[in-house]
């Protein structure tokens, strides 16, 4: 237990790692500054049928860098110029998980989810 006299200097004496840990939510591990209200313990919502755990994004990606992909079957193919992962809440469990995303060599800075893309077959990609 901390001495009340020393309590005022607690943040000043924390190491950098301890200060980072102190700034994270104990429930969801997000920075406390992102919270508008206090986090509640997350429980899986009641659903009909069996609940499937969210699948973690694999260490490998479905598409390679430079591989042409399409957003829709009739869309022109565009090569992948960057790929990475983002954190998002799973819609059924509420738990945070990582999802693969890709940036295409088109005129936009948007990133697209893996599920939105399909491999382009036999078409020429945009320059």
C-alpha positions as CSV (number, residue, x, y, z in Angstrom):
1,X,0.0,0.0,0.0
2,X,1.3,3.4,-0.9
3,X,1.9,6.1,1.7
4,X,-0.6,9.0,1.0
5,X,2.3,11.4,1.1
6,X,4.1,9.5,-1.6
7,X,0.9,9.0,-3.7
8,X,1.3,12.4,-5.4
9,X,4.7,11.4,-6.8
10,X,3.6,8.0,-8.0
11,X,3.3,8.8,-11.7
12,X,6.7,10.6,-11.7
13,X,8.4,7.5,-10.3
14,X,6.9,5.0,-12.7
15,X,9.2,3.6,-15.4
16,X,8.2,4.1,-19.0
17,X,6.8,0.5,-19.3
18,X,4.8,0.9,-16.1
19,X,3.4,4.2,-17.2
20,X,2.3,2.6,-20.5
21,X,0.7,-0.4,-18.7
22,X,-1.1,2.1,-16.3
23,X,-2.6,4.0,-19.3
24,X,-4.3,0.8,-20.7
25,X,-7.7,-0.5,-19.9
26,X,-7.6,-3.6,-17.8
27,X,-10.7,-5.1,-19.6
28,X,-9.9,-4.5,-23.3
29,X,-6.2,-3.3,-23.3
30,X,-7.0,-0.2,-25.4
31,X,-5.6,3.2,-24.2
32,X,-7.9,4.7,-21.6
33,X,-7.9,8.0,-23.5
34,X,-10.0,6.2,-26.2
35,X,-12.8,5.4,-23.7
36,X,-15.9,7.6,-23.5
37,X,-17.3,5.5,-20.7
38,X,-15.9,2.8,-18.4
39,X,-15.4,-0.6,-20.0
40,X,-17.6,-3.4,-18.7
41,X,-16.5,-7.0,-18.6
42,X,-17.2,-8.4,-22.0
43,X,-19.3,-11.5,-22.3
44,X,-20.4,-13.2,-25.5
45,X,-24.0,-12.3,-26.4
46,X,-26.6,-15.0,-26.3
47,X,-27.1,-16.4,-29.7
48,X,-28.9,-19.3,-31.2
49,X,-26.7,-22.1,-32.3
50,X,-23.1,-22.8,-31.4
51,X,-20.7,-19.9,-31.0
52,X,-17.5,-20.0,-33.0
53,X,-14.4,-18.3,-31.6
54,X,-13.1,-15.6,-33.9
55,X,-10.3,-16.8,-36.1
56,X,-7.0,-15.0,-35.7
57,X,-5.6,-13.5,-38.9
58,X,-3.0,-15.9,-40.0
59,X,0.7,-15.0,-40.2
60,X,0.5,-15.5,-43.9
61,X,-1.7,-13.4,-46.2
62,X,-4.1,-14.7,-48.8
63,X,-2.6,-12.4,-51.5
64,X,1.0,-11.6,-52.3
65,X,2.5,-8.2,-52.9
66,X,2.2,-7.3,-56.6
67,X,-0.6,-9.8,-57.1
68,X,-3.5,-8.4,-59.1
69,X,-6.8,-8.5,-57.3
70,X,-10.3,-7.1,-58.0
71,X,-12.9,-5.5,-55.8
72,X,-15.7,-6.8,-58.0
73,X,-15.8,-9.3,-60.9
74,X,-16.2,-6.5,-63.5
75,X,-13.7,-4.1,-61.8
76,X,-10.2,-3.6,-63.4
77,X,-7.5,-5.6,-61.5
78,X,-5.1,-3.7,-59.4
79,X,-1.8,-5.0,-57.9
80,X,-1.3,-5.0,-54.1
81,X,1.3,-2.5,-53.0
82,X,1.0,-2.9,-49.2
83,X,-0.5,-5.4,-46.7
84,X,-0.9,-5.3,-43.0
85,X,-3.3,-6.0,-40.1
86,X,-5.8,-3.8,-38.2
87,X,-7.5,-4.5,-34.8
88,X,-11.2,-4.6,-34.7
89,X,-13.9,-5.9,-32.4
90,X,-15.5,-9.2,-33.5
91,X,-19.2,-8.5,-34.1
92,X,-20.5,-11.5,-32.1
93,X,-18.0,-11.8,-29.2
94,X,-16.9,-8.2,-28.8
95,X,-13.3,-9.3,-28.4
96,X,-10.6,-7.5,-30.3
97,X,-8.9,-9.5,-33.0
98,X,-6.6,-8.7,-36.0
99,X,-7.8,-8.7,-39.6
100,X,-5.7,-8.7,-42.8
101,X,-6.0,-5.6,-45.0
102,X,-4.5,-4.6,-48.3
103,X,-3.7,-1.3,-50.2
104,X,-4.0,-1.4,-53.9
105,X,-2.2,0.5,-56.6
106,X,-5.3,2.4,-57.6
107,X,-5.9,6.1,-57.2
108,X,-7.1,5.8,-53.6
109,X,-5.4,5.5,-50.2
110,X,-8.0,3.1,-49.0
111,X,-7.2,-0.3,-47.4
112,X,-9.5,-3.2,-48.2
113,X,-10.3,-6.2,-46.1
114,X,-9.3,-9.6,-47.4
115,X,-12.9,-10.7,-47.8
116,X,-13.6,-7.7,-50.1
117,X,-11.0,-8.9,-52.7
118,X,-10.8,-11.6,-55.2
119,X,-7.8,-12.8,-57.3
120,X,-7.8,-11.5,-60.8
121,X,-7.7,-14.2,-63.5
122,X,-6.4,-13.5,-67.0
123,X,-6.8,-9.7,-67.0
124,X,-4.2,-7.0,-67.3
125,X,-3.7,-4.9,-64.2
126,X,-3.7,-1.1,-64.1
127,X,-0.2,0.6,-64.5
